[in-house]
């Protein structure tokens, strides 16, 4: 589940997984250990960019939003989608 805390850590390291591995606090690394949330956030950010630039079909937009809704808690979903809803 993607949470506000995970979004903050992702932003802190500008989406650079290498920085997460090399310089993050152990507690920050543990948030992403044994799950694919880092990559899901990265994909969501890319989807949001595509949607905001009107490069996505309606079907792609709807499926992206539905995927975010399924993988995020309410607060993180709201933050991620505020520019596209």
KOLGUSE-857384 format. One record per atom (N, C-alpha, C, O): residue in one letter; z, x, y; atom name. Coordinates in Angstrom, 2 decimals, decimal comma. Layout:
// residues N
+------+---------+---------+---------+------+
! code !       w !       u !       v ! site !
+------+---------+---------+---------+------+
!    a !       Z !       X !       Y !   CA !
...
+------+---------+---------+---------+------+
This chain:
// residues 85
+------+---------+---------+---------+------+
! code !       w !       u !       v ! site !
+------+---------+---------+---------+------+
!    x !    0,00 !    0,84 !   -1,17 !    N !
!    x !    0,00 !    0,00 !    0,00 !   CA !
!    x !    0,00 !    0,89 !    1,24 !    C !
!    x !    0,81 !    1,81 !    1,35 !    O !
!    x !   -0,90 !    0,62 !    2,15 !    N !
!    x !   -0,97 !    1,38 !    3,40 !   CA !
!    x !    0,00 !    0,77 !    4,40 !    C !
!    x !    0,00 !   -0,44 !    4,64 !    O !
!    x !    0,83 !    1,62 !    4,97 !    N !
!    x !    1,87 !    1,19 !    5,89 !   CA !
!    x !    1,70 !    1,87 !    7,25 !    C !
!    x !    0,89 !    2,78 !    7,41 !    O !
!    x !    2,46 !    1,41 !    8,22 !    N !
!    x !    2,47 !    2,03 !    9,55 !   CA !
!    x !    2,84 !    3,51 !    9,43 !    C !
!    x !    2,24 !    4,36 !   10,09 !    O !
!    x !    3,81 !    3,80 !    8,60 !    N !
!    x !    4,25 !    5,18 !    8,43 !   CA !
!    x !    3,10 !    6,06 !    7,95 !    C !
!    x !    2,93 !    7,18 !    8,43 !    O !
!    x !    2,32 !    5,58 !    7,00 !    N !
!    x !    1,18 !    6,35 !    6,50 !   CA !
!    x !    0,11 !    6,51 !    7,57 !    C !
!    x !   -0,50 !    7,57 !    7,68 !    O !
!    x !   -0,13 !    5,47 !    8,35 !    N !
!    x !   -1,10 !    5,58 !    9,44 !   CA !
!    x !   -0,67 !    6,62 !   10,46 !    C !
!    x !   -1,49 !    7,38 !   10,96 !    O !
!    x !    0,61 !    6,66 !   10,75 !    N !
!    x !    1,13 !    7,65 !   11,72 !   CA !
!    x !    0,95 !    9,07 !   11,21 !    C !
!    x !    0,56 !    9,96 !   11,97 !    O !
!    x !    1,22 !    9,29 !    9,94 !    N !
!    x !    1,04 !   10,63 !    9,36 !   CA !
!    x !   -0,44 !   10,99 !    9,36 !    C !
!    x !   -0,80 !   12,11 !    9,70 !    O !
!    x !   -1,29 !   10,05 !    9,00 !    N !
!    x !   -2,74 !   10,29 !    9,00 !   CA !
!    x !   -3,19 !   10,70 !   10,40 !    C !
!    x !   -3,96 !   11,66 !   10,54 !    O !
!    x !   -2,74 !   10,00 !   11,41 !    N !
!    x !   -3,11 !   10,32 !   12,80 !   CA !
!    x !   -2,51 !   11,64 !   13,25 !    C !
!    x !   -3,14 !   12,40 !   13,99 !    O !
!    x !   -1,29 !   11,91 !   12,82 !    N !
!    x !   -0,62 !   13,16 !   13,21 !   CA !
!    x !   -1,47 !   14,37 !   12,81 !    C !
!    x !   -1,52 !   15,36 !   13,54 !    O !
!    x !   -2,12 !   14,28 !   11,67 !    N !
!    x !   -2,94 !   15,39 !   11,18 !   CA !
!    x !   -4,43 !   15,11 !   11,38 !    C !
!    x !   -5,28 !   15,75 !   10,75 !    O !
!    x !   -4,74 !   14,18 !   12,24 !    N !
!    x !   -6,13 !   13,84 !   12,61 !   CA !
!    x !   -7,02 !   13,61 !   11,40 !    C !
!    x !   -8,21 !   13,93 !   11,42 !    O !
!    x !   -6,45 !   13,05 !   10,35 !    N !
!    x !   -7,23 !   12,76 !    9,16 !   CA !
!    x !   -7,62 !   13,99 !    8,35 !    C !
!    x !   -8,45 !   13,89 !    7,44 !    O !
!    x !   -7,04 !   15,12 !    8,68 !    N !
!    x !   -7,38 !   16,38 !    8,00 !   CA !
!    x !   -6,44 !   16,58 !    6,80 !    C !
!    x !   -5,29 !   16,97 !    6,96 !    O !
!    x !   -6,96 !   16,31 !    5,62 !    N !
!    x !   -6,13 !   16,41 !    4,43 !   CA !
!    x !   -5,65 !   17,84 !    4,19 !    C !
!    x !   -4,57 !   18,05 !    3,65 !    O !
!    x !   -6,44 !   18,81 !    4,59 !    N !
!    x !   -6,05 !   20,21 !    4,44 !   CA !
!    x !   -4,76 !   20,50 !    5,22 !    C !
!    x !   -3,87 !   21,20 !    4,74 !    O !
!    x !   -4,67 !   19,95 !    6,42 !    N !
!    x !   -3,44 !   20,13 !    7,20 !   CA !
!    x !   -2,26 !   19,43 !    6,52 !    C !
!    x !   -1,15 !   19,96 !    6,50 !    O !
!    x !   -2,51 !   18,27 !    5,97 !    N !
!    x !   -1,45 !   17,57 !    5,25 !   CA !
!    x !   -0,90 !   18,44 !    4,13 !    C !
!    x !    0,32 !   18,54 !    3,96 !    O !
!    x !   -1,78 !   19,07 !    3,40 !    N !
!    x !   -1,36 !   19,90 !    2,26 !   CA !
!    x !   -0,66 !   21,17 !    2,74 !    C !
!    x !    0,34 !   21,59 !    2,14 !    O !
!    x !   -1,17 !   21,79 !    3,81 !    N !
!    x !   -0,65 !   23,09 !    4,23 !   CA !
!    x !    0,59 !   23,03 !    5,11 !    C !
!    x !    1,50 !   23,85 !    4,94 !    O !
!    x !    0,65 !   22,09 !    6,05 !    N !
!    x !    1,72 !   22,17 !    7,04 !   CA !
!    x !    2,60 !   20,93 !    7,16 !    C !
!    x !    3,56 !   20,93 !    7,93 !    O !
!    x !    2,30 !   19,89 !    6,41 !    N !
!    x !    3,09 !   18,66 !    6,52 !   CA !
!    x !    4,47 !   18,84 !    5,91 !    C !
!    x !    4,69 !   19,69 !    5,05 !    O !
!    x !    5,38 !   18,03 !    6,38 !    N !
!    x !    6,71 !   17,98 !    5,78 !   CA !
!    x !    6,58 !   17,43 !    4,36 !    C !
!    x !    5,66 !   16,68 !    4,06 !    O !
!    x !    7,50 !   17,81 !    3,52 !    N !
!    x !    7,47 !   17,33 !    2,13 !   CA !
!    x !    7,50 !   15,80 !    2,08 !    C !
!    x !    6,80 !   15,20 !    1,26 !    O !
!    x !    8,29 !   15,19 !    2,93 !    N !
!    x !    8,37 !   13,73 !    2,94 !   CA !
!    x !    7,03 !   13,09 !    3,33 !    C !
!    x !    6,69 !   12,00 !    2,86 !    O !
!    x !    6,27 !   13,76 !    4,20 !    N !
!    x !    4,95 !   13,26 !    4,59 !   CA !
!    x !    3,97 !   13,38 !    3,41 !    C !
!    x !    3,20 !   12,46 !    3,15 !    O !
!    x !    4,00 !   14,50 !    2,73 !    N !
!    x !    3,12 !   14,69 !    1,58 !   CA !
!    x !    3,43 !   13,69 !    0,48 !    C !
!    x !    2,52 !   13,18 !   -0,19 !    O !
!    x !    4,72 !   13,41 !    0,29 !    N !
!    x !    5,12 !   12,48 !   -0,77 !   CA !
!    x !    4,58 !   11,07 !   -0,54 !    C !
!    x !    4,36 !   10,32 !   -1,49 !    O !
!    x !    4,35 !   10,71 !    0,72 !    N !
!    x !    3,78 !    9,39 !    1,01 !   CA !
!    x !    2,42 !    9,20 !    0,37 !    C !
!    x !    2,06 !    8,08 !   -0,01 !    O !
!    x !    1,67 !   10,27 !    0,24 !    N !
!    x !    0,31 !   10,20 !   -0,26 !   CA !
!    x !    0,17 !   10,78 !   -1,67 !    C !
!    x !   -0,93 !   10,81 !   -2,22 !    O !
!    x !    1,27 !   11,22 !   -2,24 !    N !
!    x !    1,24 !   11,80 !   -3,57 !   CA !
!    x !    0,98 !   10,69 !   -4,60 !    C !
!    x !    1,61 !    9,63 !   -4,56 !    O !
!    x !    0,07 !   10,95 !   -5,50 !    N !
!    x !   -0,23 !   10,04 !   -6,61 !   CA !
!    x !   -0,81 !    8,69 !   -6,17 !    C !
!    x !   -0,62 !    7,69 !   -6,85 !    O !
!    x !   -1,50 !    8,67 !   -5,04 !    N !
!    x !   -2,24 !    7,47 !   -4,65 !   CA !
!    x !   -3,45 !    7,88 !   -3,82 !    C !
!    x !   -3,57 !    9,05 !   -3,44 !    O !
!    x !   -4,31 !    6,96 !   -3,56 !    N !
!    x !   -5,54 !    7,28 !   -2,82 !   CA !
!    x !   -5,50 !    6,76 !   -1,39 !    C !
!    x !   -6,55 !    6,58 !   -0,77 !    O !
!    x !   -4,32 !    6,52 !   -0,87 !    N !
!    x !   -4,20 !    5,92 !    0,46 !   CA !
!    x !   -4,81 !    6,77 !    1,57 !    C !
!    x !   -5,38 !    6,22 !    2,51 !    O !
!    x !   -4,71 !    8,09 !    1,48 !    N !
!    x !   -5,30 !    8,96 !    2,50 !   CA !
!    x !   -6,80 !    8,69 !    2,60 !    C !
!    x !   -7,35 !    8,53 !    3,69 !    O !
!    x !   -7,45 !    8,63 !    1,45 !    N !
!    x !   -8,90 !    8,40 !    1,42 !   CA !
!    x !   -9,25 !    6,97 !    1,82 !    C !
!    x !  -10,29 !    6,73 !    2,43 !    O !
!    x !   -8,38 !    6,03 !    1,48 !    N !
!    x !   -8,61 !    4,64 !    1,90 !   CA !
!    x !   -8,54 !    4,53 !    3,42 !    C !
!    x !   -9,37 !    3,86 !    4,02 !    O !
!    x !   -7,57 !    5,18 !    4,03 !    N !
!    x !   -7,47 !    5,17 !    5,50 !   CA !
!    x !   -8,72 !    5,80 !    6,11 !    C !
!    x !   -9,28 !    5,28 !    7,07 !    O !
!    x !   -9,14 !    6,92 !    5,54 !    N !
!    x !  -10,35 !    7,60 !    6,03 !   CA !
!    x !  -11,55 !    6,65 !    5,93 !    C !
!    x !  -12,35 !    6,55 !    6,87 !    O !
!    x !  -11,69 !    5,97 !    4,81 !    N !
!    x !  -12,79 !    5,03 !    4,65 !   CA !
!    x !  -12,68 !    3,85 !    5,63 !    C !
!    x !  -13,69 !    3,41 !    6,19 !    O !
!    x !  -11,47 !    3,36 !    5,84 !    N !
!    x !  -11,28 !    2,27 !    6,79 !   CA !
!    x !  -11,68 !    2,70 !    8,20 !    C !
!    x !  -12,33 !    1,95 !    8,92 !    O !
!    x !  -11,30 !    3,91 !    8,57 !    N !
!    x !  -11,66 !    4,42 !    9,91 !   CA !
!    x !  -13,18 !    4,49 !   10,05 !    C !
!    x !  -13,72 !    4,14 !   11,10 !    O !
!    x !  -13,87 !    4,94 !    9,00 !    N !
!    x !  -15,33 !    4,99 !    9,03 !   CA !
!    x !  -15,93 !    3,59 !    9,11 !    C !
!    x !  -16,86 !    3,34 !    9,87 !    O !
!    x !  -15,38 !    2,67 !    8,32 !    N !
!    x !  -15,86 !    1,28 !    8,37 !   CA !
!    x !  -15,67 !    0,68 !    9,76 !    C !
!    x !  -16,56 !    0,00 !   10,26 !    O !
!    x !  -14,54 !    0,93 !   10,36 !    N !
!    x !  -14,27 !    0,40 !   11,70 !   CA !
!    x !  -15,28 !    0,94 !   12,70 !    C !
!    x !  -15,77 !    0,20 !   13,56 !    O !
!    x !  -15,59 !    2,21 !   12,61 !    N !
!    x !  -16,58 !    2,81 !   13,50 !   CA !
!    x !  -17,95 !    2,15 !   13,30 !    C !
!    x !  -18,62 !    1,82 !   14,28 !    O !
!    x !  -18,35 !    1,98 !   12,08 !    N !
!    x !  -19,64 !    1,34 !   11,78 !   CA !
!    x !  -19,66 !   -0,09 !   12,31 !    C !
!    x !  -20,66 !   -0,53 !   12,88 !    O !
!    x !  -18,57 !   -0,81 !   12,12 !    N !
!    x !  -18,51 !   -2,21 !   12,57 !   CA !
!    x !  -18,51 !   -2,29 !   14,10 !    C !
!    x !  -19,23 !   -3,12 !   14,66 !    O !
!    x !  -17,73 !   -1,45 !   14,77 !    N !
!    x !  -17,66 !   -1,52 !   16,23 !   CA !
!    x !  -18,96 !   -1,10 !   16,90 !    C !
!    x !  -19,23 !   -1,48 !   18,04 !    O !
!    x !  -19,77 !   -0,32 !   16,20 !    N !
!    x !  -21,06 !    0,09 !   16,75 !   CA !
!    x !  -22,18 !   -0,87 !   16,34 !    C !
!    x !  -23,37 !   -0,59 !   16,53 !    O !
!    x !  -21,77 !   -2,01 !   15,76 !    N !
!    x !  -22,72 !   -3,04 !   15,32 !   CA !
!    x !  -23,78 !   -2,51 !   14,35 !    C !
!    x !  -24,94 !   -2,91 !   14,41 !    O !
!    x !  -23,37 !   -1,62 !   13,47 !    N !
!    x !  -24,27 !   -1,05 !   12,48 !   CA !
!    x !  -24,07 !   -1,66 !   11,09 !    C !
!    x !  -24,75 !   -1,29 !   10,14 !    O !
!    x !  -23,13 !   -2,60 !   10,99 !    N !
!    x !  -22,80 !   -3,20 !    9,70 !   CA !
!    x !  -23,30 !   -4,64 !    9,63 !    C !
!    x !  -23,31 !   -5,37 !   10,62 !    O !
!    x !  -23,72 !   -5,03 !    8,45 !    N !
!    x !  -24,09 !   -6,42 !    8,23 !   CA !
!    x !  -22,82 !   -7,27 !    8,22 !    C !
!    x !  -21,71 !   -6,76 !    8,10 !    O !
!    x !  -23,01 !   -8,57 !    8,35 !    N !
!    x !  -21,85 !   -9,48 !    8,29 !   CA !
!    x !  -21,14 !   -9,38 !    6,94 !    C !
!    x !  -19,92 !   -9,42 !    6,87 !    O !
!    x !  -21,91 !   -9,23 !    5,88 !    N !
!    x !  -21,34 !   -9,12 !    4,54 !   CA !
!    x !  -20,49 !   -7,85 !    4,42 !    C !
!    x !  -19,39 !   -7,89 !    3,86 !    O !
!    x !  -21,00 !   -6,74 !    4,93 !    N !
!    x !  -20,27 !   -5,48 !    4,89 !   CA !
!    x !  -18,98 !   -5,59 !    5,71 !    C !
!    x !  -17,92 !   -5,14 !    5,29 !    O !
!    x !  -19,09 !   -6,19 !    6,88 !    N !
!    x !  -17,93 !   -6,39 !    7,76 !   CA !
!    x !  -16,86 !   -7,21 !    7,04 !    C !
!    x !  -15,69 !   -6,83 !    7,02 !    O !
!    x !  -17,26 !   -8,32 !    6,46 !    N !
!    x !  -16,31 !   -9,20 !    5,77 !   CA !
!    x !  -15,67 !   -8,49 !    4,58 !    C !
!    x !  -14,46 !   -8,61 !    4,38 !    O !
!    x !  -16,46 !   -7,77 !    3,79 !    N !
!    x !  -15,89 !   -7,09 !    2,63 !   CA !
!    x !  -14,95 !   -5,96 !    3,04 !    C !
!    x !  -13,94 !   -5,72 !    2,38 !    O !
!    x !  -15,27 !   -5,28 !    4,13 !    N !
!    x !  -14,39 !   -4,21 !    4,62 !   CA !
!    x !  -13,05 !   -4,78 !    5,09 !    C !
!    x !  -11,99 !   -4,23 !    4,79 !    O !
!    x !  -13,12 !   -5,87 !    5,82 !    N !
!    x !  -11,90 !   -6,50 !    6,32 !   CA !
!    x !  -11,06 !   -7,02 !    5,16 !    C !
!    x !   -9,84 !   -6,89 !    5,16 !    O !
!    x !  -11,71 !   -7,61 !    4,18 !    N !
!    x !  -10,99 !   -8,12 !    3,00 !   CA !
!    x !  -10,33 !   -6,98 !    2,24 !    C !
!    x !   -9,20 !   -7,12 !    1,76 !    O !
!    x !  -11,01 !   -5,85 !    2,11 !    N !
!    x !  -10,43 !   -4,68 !    1,44 !   CA !
!    x !   -9,22 !   -4,17 !    2,20 !    C !
!    x !   -8,20 !   -3,83 !    1,59 !    O !
!    x !   -9,32 !   -4,11 !    3,52 !    N !
!    x !   -8,17 !   -3,68 !    4,33 !   CA !
!    x !   -7,00 !   -4,63 !    4,13 !    C !
!    x !   -5,86 !   -4,20 !    3,98 !    O !
!    x !   -7,29 !   -5,92 !    4,13 !    N !
!    x !   -6,24 !   -6,92 !    3,96 !   CA !
!    x !   -5,53 !   -6,75 !    2,61 !    C !
!    x !   -4,32 !   -6,92 !    2,52 !    O !
!    x !   -6,28 !   -6,40 !    1,58 !    N !
!    x !   -5,70 !   -6,24 !    0,24 !   CA !
!    x !   -4,89 !   -4,97 !    0,08 !    C !
!    x !   -3,95 !   -4,93 !   -0,71 !    O !
!    x !   -5,24 !   -3,92 !    0,82 !    N !
!    x !   -4,60 !   -2,62 !    0,62 !   CA !
!    x !   -3,56 !   -2,25 !    1,69 !    C !
!    x !   -2,88 !   -1,23 !    1,57 !    O !
!    x !   -3,44 !   -3,08 !    2,72 !    N !
!    x !   -2,53 !   -2,78 !    3,83 !   CA !
!    x !   -1,41 !   -3,81 !    3,90 !    C !
!    x !   -1,58 !   -4,96 !    3,50 !    O !
!    x !   -0,26 !   -3,37 !    4,41 !    N !
!    x !    0,75 !   -4,37 !    4,75 !   CA !
!    x !    0,30 !   -5,06 !    6,05 !    C !
!    x !   -0,67 !   -4,63 !    6,67 !    O !
!    x !    0,99 !   -6,10 !    6,44 !    N !
!    x !    0,55 !   -6,91 !    7,59 !   CA !
!    x !    0,46 !   -6,11 !    8,88 !    C !
!    x !   -0,51 !   -6,26 !    9,64 !    O !
!    x !    1,44 !   -5,27 !    9,15 !    N !
!    x !    1,46 !   -4,50 !   10,39 !   CA !
!    x !    0,32 !   -3,48 !   10,45 !    C !
!    x !   -0,34 !   -3,35 !   11,49 !    O !
!    x !    0,09 !   -2,77 !    9,37 !    N !
!    x !   -0,98 !   -1,78 !    9,39 !   CA !
!    x !   -2,35 !   -2,46 !    9,42 !    C !
!    x !   -3,28 !   -1,94 !   10,04 !    O !
!    x !   -2,48 !   -3,61 !    8,76 !    N !
!    x !   -3,73 !   -4,36 !    8,82 !   CA !
!    x !   -4,03 !   -4,77 !   10,26 !    C !
!    x !   -5,16 !   -4,65 !   10,73 !    O !
!    x !   -3,02 !   -5,23 !   10,95 !    N !
!    x !   -3,17 !   -5,65 !   12,35 !   CA !
!    x !   -3,62 !   -4,47 !   13,23 !    C !
!    x !   -4,50 !   -4,62 !   14,07 !    O !
!    x !   -3,01 !   -3,33 !   13,03 !    N !
!    x !   -3,37 !   -2,14 !   13,83 !   CA !
!    x !   -4,80 !   -1,71 !   13,53 !    C !
!    x !   -5,57 !   -1,43 !   14,45 !    O !
!    x !   -5,15 !   -1,65 !   12,26 !    N !
!    x !   -6,49 !   -1,19 !   11,89 !   CA !
!    x !   -7,59 !   -2,12 !   12,38 !    C !
!    x !   -8,66 !   -1,67 !   12,77 !    O !
!    x !   -7,33 !   -3,41 !   12,36 !    N !
!    x !   -8,39 !   -4,37 !   12,65 !   CA !
!    x !   -8,39 !   -4,90 !   14,08 !    C !
!    x !   -9,23 !   -5,73 !   14,42 !    O !
!    x !   -7,49 !   -4,44 !   14,92 !    N !
!    x !   -7,41 !   -5,00 !   16,28 !   CA !
!    x !   -8,71 !   -4,82 !   17,07 !    C !
!    x !   -8,99 !   -5,63 !   17,96 !    O !
!    x !   -9,49 !   -3,81 !   16,77 !    N !
!    x !  -10,73 !   -3,58 !   17,51 !   CA !
!    x !  -11,93 !   -4,32 !   16,91 !    C !
!    x !  -13,00 !   -4,34 !   17,51 !    O !
!    x !  -11,74 !   -4,91 !   15,73 !    N !
!    x !  -12,89 !   -5,56 !   15,09 !   CA !
!    x !  -12,68 !   -7,06 !   14,82 !    C !
!    x !  -13,61 !   -7,74 !   14,38 !    O !
!    x !  -11,51 !   -7,56 !   15,07 !    N !
!    x !  -11,28 !   -9,01 !   14,87 !   CA !
!    x !  -11,18 !   -9,73 !   16,18 !    C !
!    x !  -10,98 !  -10,95 !   16,20 !    O !
+------+---------+---------+---------+------+
